[in-house]
Amino acid sequence: MRALVQRVSEASVLVDGETVGAIGSGLLVLLGVREGDTETEADWIADKLAALRVFPDADGRMNRSLVDTGGEALVVSQFTLYGSLKKGTRPSFSKAAAPAEADRLYRRVVGRLAATLGREVPTGVFGAHMEVRLVNDGPVTLMLEREG
């Protein structure tokens, strides 16, 4: 499982011109599920996202997490994180999980993160064509990865 994480001052996701999820200060998470991923990877990613210390403390050091700051998270499914360009110029997505399994694990990450944060975690629409808008704060962009 991979999560491309961006610290944002705001982010939103639109489907057919309608905003389906939006946050203020927090983390925008683009989440890719790999074939063979399990609940173990999903739980690890969710727990890591809640605890990531990427927000500034009183001294300006990245030392605070979503839990510490009360920040928000927006999670968007992103199977293209498993795109491979080893051959040619058209990406292959053969390592991405099948849609039903990817959706199940994506929902598990969102549910566990929401439970940890004690509030709803907005999302995109799984499988839909989405527009993701963000203001990257820092910029801070990190890749989390755990494979089963």
C-alpha positions in Angstrom: 0.0 0.0 0.0 1.2 3.5 -0.9 0.2 6.9 0.4 1.4 10.1 -1.2 0.9 12.6 1.6 0.9 16.3 1.3 0.6 18.8 4.1 -2.0 21.4 2.9 -3.6 24.6 4.1 -6.7 23.5 2.1 -7.7 20.7 -0.3 -10.8 19.6 -2.1 -12.0 16.9 -4.5 -14.6 17.4 -7.1 -16.7 14.9 -9.2 -18.7 16.3 -12.1 -18.1 19.8 -10.9 -19.5 19.1 -7.4 -17.3 19.2 -4.3 -17.5 15.8 -2.6 -14.8 16.3 0.0 -12.9 19.3 1.4 -10.6 20.2 4.3 -8.8 23.1 5.7 -5.3 22.6 7.3 -4.3 19.0 7.4 -3.2 16.2 5.1 -4.2 15.3 1.6 -3.7 11.6 1.1 -3.6 9.9 -2.3 -3.9 6.2 -1.5 -2.9 3.3 -3.7 -3.7 -0.3 -2.9 -1.5 -3.1 -4.3 -2.5 -6.6 -5.2 -1.8 -8.7 -2.1 -2.3 -5.9 0.4 -4.3 -6.8 3.5 -5.9 -5.3 6.6 -2.4 -5.2 8.2 -1.1 -2.7 5.6 -4.3 -0.7 5.8 -4.1 -0.4 9.6 -0.4 0.5 9.5 -1.0 3.3 6.9 -4.0 4.7 8.9 -2.1 4.7 12.2 1.0 6.3 10.6 -1.1 9.0 8.9 -2.7 10.0 12.3 0.7 10.1 14.0 2.9 11.7 11.3 4.7 14.6 12.8 4.8 17.0 10.0 3.1 20.1 11.5 5.2 22.8 13.2 5.5 23.1 17.0 6.1 26.4 18.8 9.7 26.4 17.6 8.7 25.8 14.0 10.0 22.2 13.9 7.9 19.5 12.3 7.0 17.8 15.6 3.1 17.7 15.7 0.6 15.3 14.2 -3.0 15.4 13.1 -3.9 14.1 16.5 -1.9 16.9 18.2 -3.1 19.7 16.0 -6.7 18.7 15.4 -5.9 18.9 11.7 -8.1 17.3 9.0 -7.4 14.6 6.4 -8.8 14.1 2.9 -8.2 10.6 1.5 -8.5 10.0 -2.3 -8.1 6.7 -4.0 -5.2 6.7 -6.5 -4.5 3.4 -8.2 -2.0 5.2 -10.5 0.5 5.2 -7.6 1.1 1.6 -8.8 1.7 2.6 -12.4 4.9 1.1 -13.8 6.9 2.7 -16.6 9.6 0.0 -16.9 8.6 -0.8 -20.4 7.6 1.8 -23.0 5.8 5.0 -22.2 2.3 3.8 -21.4 2.0 2.9 -17.7 1.1 -0.6 -16.7 -1.2 -0.9 -13.6 -0.8 -4.7 -13.2 0.4 -4.4 -9.6 -2.7 -2.4 -8.5 -5.3 -4.3 -6.6 -8.6 -5.3 -8.2 -11.2 -2.6 -7.7 -13.4 -4.5 -5.2 -10.4 -5.3 -3.0 -8.9 -1.9 -3.4 -12.2 -0.2 -2.4 -12.6 -2.4 0.7 -9.1 -1.6 1.9 -9.4 2.1 1.0 -12.6 2.2 3.2 -10.8 0.4 6.0 -8.0 3.1 6.0 -10.6 5.9 6.0 -12.6 4.2 8.8 -9.6 3.6 11.0 -8.2 7.1 10.5 -11.7 8.6 11.3 -11.9 6.5 14.5 -8.4 7.6 15.6 -9.1 11.3 14.9 -12.6 11.2 16.3 -14.3 12.8 13.3 -15.3 12.1 9.8 -12.6 11.9 7.1 -13.8 13.2 3.8 -12.9 11.3 0.6 -13.2 11.3 -3.1 -15.5 8.9 -4.9 -13.8 5.5 -5.5 -13.4 4.8 -9.2 -14.7 8.2 -10.4 -12.9 10.8 -12.5 -11.9 13.4 -9.9 -10.4 16.9 -9.8 -8.2 17.3 -6.8 -7.3 20.8 -5.7 -4.8 21.7 -3.0 -2.6 24.3 -1.6 0.6 22.5 -0.5 1.9 23.9 2.8 5.7 24.0 2.9 5.7 22.3 0.5 5.7 19.0 2.4 5.2 15.9 0.4 6.0 12.4 1.7 5.6 8.8 0.4 4.5 6.2 2.9 4.7 2.6 1.8 4.2 -0.8 3.3 3.8 -3.9 1.3 2.5 -7.3 2.5 
